[in-house]
Amino acid sequence: MGERAFWRRMDWWLLGALICLQLFGLLALASATFQTGWSKVLRQGLWMLVGWGAFLFALRTDPQQWARWAGWIYWANILLLLVVLVVGHEQYGAQRWLRFGSITLQPSEFAKAALILTLATLLTEQRERLREGNILWRSAGHLALPFVLVFLQPDLGTSLVLMGIWLGSLFFAGVSLRRLMAVIVAGLCLFVFGWHKGVIKDYQKQRLLAFVDPYSRANREGYHIIQSQLAIGSGGLWGKGLFKGRMGKLGFVPAQHTDFIFTVVGEEGGFVGAATVVGLFALLLWRLLTIAAESESPLNAFLVVGIFCFFAAHITINIGMTLRLMPITGLPLPFFSAGGSNLVVAYFLLGIAQSIAVRQRRWMFAG
């Protein structure tokens, strides 16, 4: 395929949503951190360049290649997660990072991409038996090892995303809804058991209790939720204007450049700005579903569905927790929250989706 034909067959709606979200994300981060200088924005810009490199690599790679590498990807991911538990850098009471000089990587973010690639391969190989109950347990075994290793860091938010990717992929594959509901009920029972047996950490319990009644813990865990709602609500219809938000600048909203960066959008952009960002995310999700629906190859379809679940989980949980619709779990908002690992993974996954879109359209035009 010639270069011109290759670029003409790109999904330009998906690419446009990505570019707009990237620009809005940089502006929000600049506003959240401008009082401390431009170092975080410049660092994020460098990570975006790395992300575009990952995007182009995935774009130029035949999606079928990921199936050939699936075994290596799965066990390399497990090894990386084990290394984190042994020699990982500890911060905020969790051991989730690997430090290389001034560069910090979070392997649990790469675990999400690894699960998408390897689970899609497994479901493709077993596509003749997807209606059987055995695939549920086989895929659960595939999920179990990375899930447990991430949960032990501890990283409840990423564990939920891994679970969401697994359940979403099985639902798309046509696994019985009754079986999936049974899995969810069993998971809730295990969660209750873990709550009473100390498996769920105390700070995780307090976050969940604060979600139910933040004002009973207004000076502790509930503080984040209360201030986040106040900041977003204070933006009104049109917002206070870029760099003119006060809640974050005066230190009322903690972690505003990471977990709570959507409060910048709500306070400074108001309802219109927040709705625009949500609309761009909705456009991105819609295009992913469209690419999945148009895919003739089962592997391609499963890959894009996994990518859809990744973004849907992050967007729903992160924005939801700022609005007190979801408990606080510490998940970043793609293209907005400061940090390199999630950003690079997001670009990489969208590169895979674009690669599938280009090749699918080539097949359509050839037919």
Long-range contacts (C-beta under 8 A, 24 or more apart in sequence): 1-362, 5-362, 6-358, 9-357, 9-358, 9-361, 9-362, 9-365, 10-354, 10-357, 10-358, 11-287, 11-291, 11-353, 11-354, 11-357, 11-358, 13-283, 13-287, 14-283, 14-284, 14-287, 14-288, 14-291, 14-350, 14-353, 14-354, 14-357, 15-354, 17-280, 17-281, 17-283, 17-284, 17-287, 18-284, 18-335, 18-347, 18-350, 20-280, 21-277, 21-280, 21-281, 21-284, 21-334, 21-335, 21-336, 22-48, 22-335, 24-265, 24-276, 24-277, 24-280, 24-335, 24-336, 25-261, 25-333, 25-335, 25-336, 27-242, 28-261, 28-264, 28-265, 28-268, 28-336, 29-257, 29-261, 29-336, 29-338, 30-243, 31-242, 31-243, 31-245, 31-248, 31-264, 31-268, 32-248, 32-256, 32-257, 32-261, 32-264, 33-257, 33-338, 34-243, 35-249, 40-257, 40-338, 43-338, 43-340, 44-338, 44-340, 44-343, 47-339, 47-340, 47-343, 47-344, 48-343, 48-347, 50-340, 50-344, 51-343, 51-344, 51-346, 51-347, 51-348, 52-347, 54-344, 54-345, 54-347, 54-348, 54-351, 55-347, 55-348, 55-350, 55-351, 55-354, 56-351, 57-348, 57-351, 58-348, 58-349, 58-350, 58-351, 58-352, 58-354, 58-355, 59-351, 59-352, 59-354, 59-355, 59-358, 60-355, 61-352, 61-355, 62-355, 62-359, 63-297, 63-299, 63-300, 63-303, 63-352, 63-355, 63-356, 63-359, 64-297, 64-299, 66-117, 66-120, 66-121, 66-299, 66-303, 66-352, 67-120, 67-121, 67-124, 67-299, 69-117, 70-117, 70-118, 70-121, 70-122, 73-114, 73-117, 73-118, 74-114, 74-118, 74-142, 76-114, 77-107, 77-110, 77-111, 77-114, 77-115, 77-118, 77-146, 78-145, 78-146, 78-149, 80-107, 80-110, 80-111, 81-107, 81-108, 81-111, 81-146, 81-149, 81-150, 82-149, 83-107, 84-108, 84-149, 84-153, 85-149, 85-152, 85-153, 88-153, 93-201, 93-203, 94-153, 94-154, 94-155, 95-153, 96-153, 96-155, 103-340, 104-340, 105-340, 105-341, 106-339, 106-341, 106-342, 107-341, 108-150, 108-153, 108-155, 108-158, 109-158, 109-341, 109-342, 109-344, 109-345, 110-341, 110-345, 111-146, 111-149, 111-150, 111-158, 111-162, 112-158, 112-161, 112-162, 112-165, 112-310, 112-345, 113-310, 113-345, 113-348, 113-349, 114-146, 115-143, 115-146, 115-162, 115-165, 115-166, 115-306, 116-165, 116-303, 116-306, 116-307, 116-309, 116-310, 116-349, 117-303, 117-306, 118-142, 119-143, 119-165, 119-166, 119-169, 119-302, 119-306, 120-169, 120-299, 120-302, 120-303, 120-305, 120-306, 121-299, 123-169, 123-170, 123-173, 123-298, 123-302, 124-298, 124-299, 124-302, 127-173, 127-298, 130-173, 130-174, 130-175, 131-174, 131-175, 131-176, 133-176, 133-179, 135-170, 135-173, 135-175, 136-170, 136-175, 136-179, 136-183, 139-166, 139-169, 139-170, 140-166, 140-183, 154-201, 154-204, 155-330, 156-200, 156-204, 156-329, 156-330, 157-317, 157-329, 157-330, 157-331, 158-331, 160-313, 160-317, 160-329, 161-310, 161-313, 161-314, 161-317, 161-331, 163-187, 164-309, 164-312, 164-313, 165-306, 165-309, 165-310, 165-313, 168-305, 168-306, 168-308, 168-309, 168-312, 169-302, 169-305, 169-306, 169-309, 172-292, 172-301, 172-302, 172-305, 173-302, 207-327, 207-328, 207-329, 208-327, 210-327, 210-328, 211-321, 211-324, 211-326, 211-327, 211-328, 214-324, 221-328, 223-254, 224-253, 224-254, 224-255, 224-260, 224-328, 225-321, 225-324, 225-328, 227-252, 227-253, 227-254, 227-263, 228-253, 228-260, 228-263, 228-321, 228-322, 228-323, 228-324, 229-322, 229-323, 229-324, 231-263, 231-266, 231-267, 232-262, 232-263, 232-266, 232-267, 232-274, 232-322, 232-323, 233-266, 234-267, 235-266, 235-267, 235-268, 235-269, 235-270, 235-271, 235-273, 235-274, 236-270, 236-271, 237-270, 237-271, 237-272, 238-270, 238-271, 238-272, 239-266, 239-267, 239-268, 239-269, 239-270, 239-271, 239-272, 239-273, 240-267, 240-268, 240-270, 241-268, 242-268, 242-269, 243-268, 244-268, 257-337, 257-338, 258-332, 258-337, 258-338, 258-339, 259-318, 259-321, 259-328, 259-330, 259-331, 259-332, 259-337, 260-322, 261-333, 261-336, 261-337, 261-338, 262-318, 262-319, 262-322, 262-333, 262-336, 263-322, 265-336, 266-322, 278-319, 281-311, 281-315, 284-311, 284-350, 285-311, 285-312, 285-315, 287-353, 288-353, 291-353, 291-356, 291-357, 291-360, 294-357, 294-360, 294-364, 295-356, 295-360, 296-360, 296-363, 300-356, 300-359, 300-360, 303-352, 303-353, 303-356, 304-352, 304-353, 304-356, 307-349, 307-350, 307-352, 307-353, 310-349, 311-346, 311-349, 314-342
